[in-house]
Amino acid sequence: MLERFDEEEYEPHEPPSDVASNLGFVDTTGAYAVFSLSGTSVNELLKKSCPFDFHESVFSSQSCVQTTFAKASAFVVARDDDGVNLVVRRSFADYVVRWIEDASEEFGFRHNF
């Protein structure tokens, strides 16, 4: 299942006051698209799309890896519910959606947006 990321739910974190005067922050989250992937065939989709070994002995809950997803640079973040968040540059979002639709057709792909 592919779900749209809801920006309304995101709450930025403030740095501790004792270090805030020495830090600078730049919000680059607008440059990325986040895809929430879940279902029984997520690992099969990842195997088809990424060179990284997503076996549970290497990639478990709360793990994060930078890899390529269908030739696009990506971060894959494991969630507690056995799903993953796929983070790609926004300029690759349309390409990645089309790749997911094609690569997961055999698994009964459906999206919620």
Contacts in CASP RR format, 6 or more apart in sequence:
PFRMAT RR
TARGET T0000
AUTHOR 0000-0000-0000
METHOD contacts of the structure
MODEL  1
MLERFDEEEYEPHEPPSDVASNLGFVDTTGAYAVFSLSGTSVNELLKKSC
PFDFHESVFSSQSCVQTTFAKASAFVVARDDDGVNLVVRRSFADYVVRWI
EDASEEFGFRHNF
1 36 0 8 1.000
1 37 0 8 1.000
1 38 0 8 1.000
1 39 0 8 1.000
1 110 0 8 1.000
1 111 0 8 1.000
1 112 0 8 1.000
2 35 0 8 1.000
2 36 0 8 1.000
2 37 0 8 1.000
2 97 0 8 1.000
2 100 0 8 1.000
2 109 0 8 1.000
2 110 0 8 1.000
2 111 0 8 1.000
2 112 0 8 1.000
2 113 0 8 1.000
3 35 0 8 1.000
3 36 0 8 1.000
3 38 0 8 1.000
3 111 0 8 1.000
3 112 0 8 1.000
3 113 0 8 1.000
4 112 0 8 1.000
4 113 0 8 1.000
5 33 0 8 1.000
5 34 0 8 1.000
5 35 0 8 1.000
5 36 0 8 1.000
10 29 0 8 1.000
12 27 0 8 1.000
14 20 0 8 1.000
15 23 0 8 1.000
15 25 0 8 1.000
30 90 0 8 1.000
31 89 0 8 1.000
31 90 0 8 1.000
32 87 0 8 1.000
32 88 0 8 1.000
32 89 0 8 1.000
32 90 0 8 1.000
33 87 0 8 1.000
33 88 0 8 1.000
33 89 0 8 1.000
33 90 0 8 1.000
33 92 0 8 1.000
33 93 0 8 1.000
33 96 0 8 1.000
34 85 0 8 1.000
34 86 0 8 1.000
34 87 0 8 1.000
35 85 0 8 1.000
35 86 0 8 1.000
35 87 0 8 1.000
35 88 0 8 1.000
35 96 0 8 1.000
35 97 0 8 1.000
35 100 0 8 1.000
36 83 0 8 1.000
36 84 0 8 1.000
36 85 0 8 1.000
36 86 0 8 1.000
37 45 0 8 1.000
37 83 0 8 1.000
37 84 0 8 1.000
37 85 0 8 1.000
37 86 0 8 1.000
37 100 0 8 1.000
38 79 0 8 1.000
38 81 0 8 1.000
38 82 0 8 1.000
38 83 0 8 1.000
38 84 0 8 1.000
39 82 0 8 1.000
39 83 0 8 1.000
40 107 0 8 1.000
41 104 0 8 1.000
41 107 0 8 1.000
41 108 0 8 1.000
42 82 0 8 1.000
42 83 0 8 1.000
42 84 0 8 1.000
43 54 0 8 1.000
44 107 0 8 1.000
45 100 0 8 1.000
45 103 0 8 1.000
45 104 0 8 1.000
45 107 0 8 1.000
46 52 0 8 1.000
46 54 0 8 1.000
46 76 0 8 1.000
46 84 0 8 1.000
47 54 0 8 1.000
48 103 0 8 1.000
49 69 0 8 1.000
49 70 0 8 1.000
49 99 0 8 1.000
49 100 0 8 1.000
49 103 0 8 1.000
50 67 0 8 1.000
50 68 0 8 1.000
50 69 0 8 1.000
50 74 0 8 1.000
50 76 0 8 1.000
51 67 0 8 1.000
51 68 0 8 1.000
52 59 0 8 1.000
52 65 0 8 1.000
52 67 0 8 1.000
52 76 0 8 1.000
53 59 0 8 1.000
54 76 0 8 1.000
59 65 0 8 1.000
59 76 0 8 1.000
59 78 0 8 1.000
60 78 0 8 1.000
61 78 0 8 1.000
61 79 0 8 1.000
61 80 0 8 1.000
61 82 0 8 1.000
62 78 0 8 1.000
62 79 0 8 1.000
62 80 0 8 1.000
63 77 0 8 1.000
63 78 0 8 1.000
64 75 0 8 1.000
64 76 0 8 1.000
64 77 0 8 1.000
64 78 0 8 1.000
65 75 0 8 1.000
65 76 0 8 1.000
66 73 0 8 1.000
66 74 0 8 1.000
66 75 0 8 1.000
67 74 0 8 1.000
67 75 0 8 1.000
67 76 0 8 1.000
68 74 0 8 1.000
69 76 0 8 1.000
69 86 0 8 1.000
69 88 0 8 1.000
69 96 0 8 1.000
69 99 0 8 1.000
70 95 0 8 1.000
70 96 0 8 1.000
70 99 0 8 1.000
70 103 0 8 1.000
72 88 0 8 1.000
72 89 0 8 1.000
72 92 0 8 1.000
72 95 0 8 1.000
72 96 0 8 1.000
73 88 0 8 1.000
73 89 0 8 1.000
73 92 0 8 1.000
74 86 0 8 1.000
74 87 0 8 1.000
74 88 0 8 1.000
74 96 0 8 1.000
75 86 0 8 1.000
75 87 0 8 1.000
76 84 0 8 1.000
76 85 0 8 1.000
76 86 0 8 1.000
76 87 0 8 1.000
77 84 0 8 1.000
77 85 0 8 1.000
77 87 0 8 1.000
78 84 0 8 1.000
79 85 0 8 1.000
86 96 0 8 1.000
88 96 0 8 1.000
97 111 0 8 1.000
100 109 0 8 1.000
101 109 0 8 1.000
101 111 0 8 1.000
END
